[in-house]
Amino acid sequence: MEAKAIQKYARLTPRKAKRVMDLIKGRRAGDALIALRFMPYRGARFIEKVLKSAMSNAEQKNANTDSEAWVISRAVADAGSTMKRIEQRSMGRSNVIKKRSCHITLVLTEE
C-alpha cells in the first residue's frame, strides 16, 4: 500500500530540494524525519512538512500500522513555475532575476 503527499509551488529551487531528497530516499519515515530536523539546509523544512503529511496520510489509510515504519520509496522534486523580476542596472539597462519554484512529491510504502 502507498501513501503520497505533494506540495506544489514551493519557493525553493528543484536543485536544492533534490540535494536534501537524495539523503532521505530509501530510509524509514521516522529516521528521515529526525534527519531532516537537524539538517542545515533550508529545503529540509519544506520536505519535513511534506513527509509529515505523507505519514498522516499513511495513518489514515491503514490505522493499525505505525507510519514511522513506512519507507520512503519515491522522492521527487520537479520544476514548477518561474517568477521573473527585473533588477535595474547602470546606464538604463536591466537584468532578469528568475525566482524558481518546485513541486515536491513523497511516496511512502509499507515494508
C-alpha positions in Angstrom: 0.0 0.0 0.0 1.2 3.5 -0.7 0.7 6.9 0.9 1.5 10.0 -1.0 1.9 13.8 -0.3 2.6 16.6 -2.8 3.5 20.3 -2.2 3.2 22.5 -5.2 4.9 25.8 -5.9 7.3 25.6 -3.0 9.6 28.6 -3.1 12.7 26.5 -3.4 14.8 25.6 -6.4 14.5 22.0 -7.6 18.3 21.6 -7.4 18.4 22.5 -3.7 15.4 20.2 -2.9 17.0 17.3 -4.7 20.1 17.7 -2.6 18.1 17.0 0.5 15.9 14.3 -1.0 18.8 12.2 -2.1 19.8 12.0 1.6 16.4 10.6 2.8 15.4 8.4 -0.1 15.1 4.7 0.9 15.0 5.5 4.6 12.3 4.8 7.1 9.9 7.7 7.7 10.8 8.1 11.4 14.5 8.1 10.7 14.1 10.5 7.8 12.1 12.9 10.0 14.8 13.0 12.6 17.5 13.5 10.0 15.5 16.4 8.3 15.1 18.2 11.7 18.8 18.5 12.1 19.9 19.3 8.5 21.2 22.8 8.0 19.6 23.2 4.6 16.5 25.4 4.1 14.9 22.8 1.8 14.8 20.4 4.7 12.0 22.5 6.3 9.8 22.1 3.2 10.4 18.4 2.8 9.8 17.8 6.6 6.3 19.3 6.2 5.6 17.1 3.2 6.9 14.0 5.0 4.7 14.7 8.0 1.7 15.0 5.6 2.6 11.7 3.9 2.9 10.0 7.3 -0.5 11.3 8.3 -2.0 10.1 5.0 -0.5 6.7 5.7 -2.2 6.6 9.2 -5.5 7.4 7.5 -5.2 4.6 5.0 -4.1 2.0 7.5 -4.8 2.8 11.1 -3.3 -0.3 12.7 0.2 0.2 11.3 2.9 2.5 12.5 3.5 5.3 10.0 7.1 5.8 11.2 8.0 2.2 9.9 6.9 3.0 6.4 9.8 3.5 3.8 10.2 6.5 1.5 10.1 4.7 -1.8 10.0 7.8 -4.1 11.1 11.4 -3.6 10.8 13.7 -6.5 11.3 17.5 -6.9 10.0 18.7 -10.3 10.4 22.2 -11.6 7.5 24.5 -11.0 6.7 27.9 -12.5 9.4 30.6 -12.5 8.6 34.2 -11.4 10.6 36.8 -13.5 11.6 40.0 -11.8 13.6 42.9 -13.2 16.6 44.4 -11.5 17.8 47.8 -12.6 21.4 48.1 -13.7 23.6 51.0 -14.7 23.2 53.1 -17.9 19.5 52.3 -18.3 19.9 48.5 -18.6 18.2 45.8 -16.7 18.7 42.2 -15.6 16.1 39.4 -15.2 16.0 37.7 -11.9 14.4 34.2 -12.0 12.7 33.1 -8.8 12.2 29.4 -9.3 9.8 27.1 -7.6 9.3 23.3 -7.4 6.8 20.6 -6.8 7.8 18.2 -4.0 6.4 14.6 -4.1 6.9 11.9 -1.5 5.6 8.4 -1.7 5.7 6.0 1.3 5.3 2.3 1.1 4.9 -0.4 3.7 7.8 -2.8 4.3 
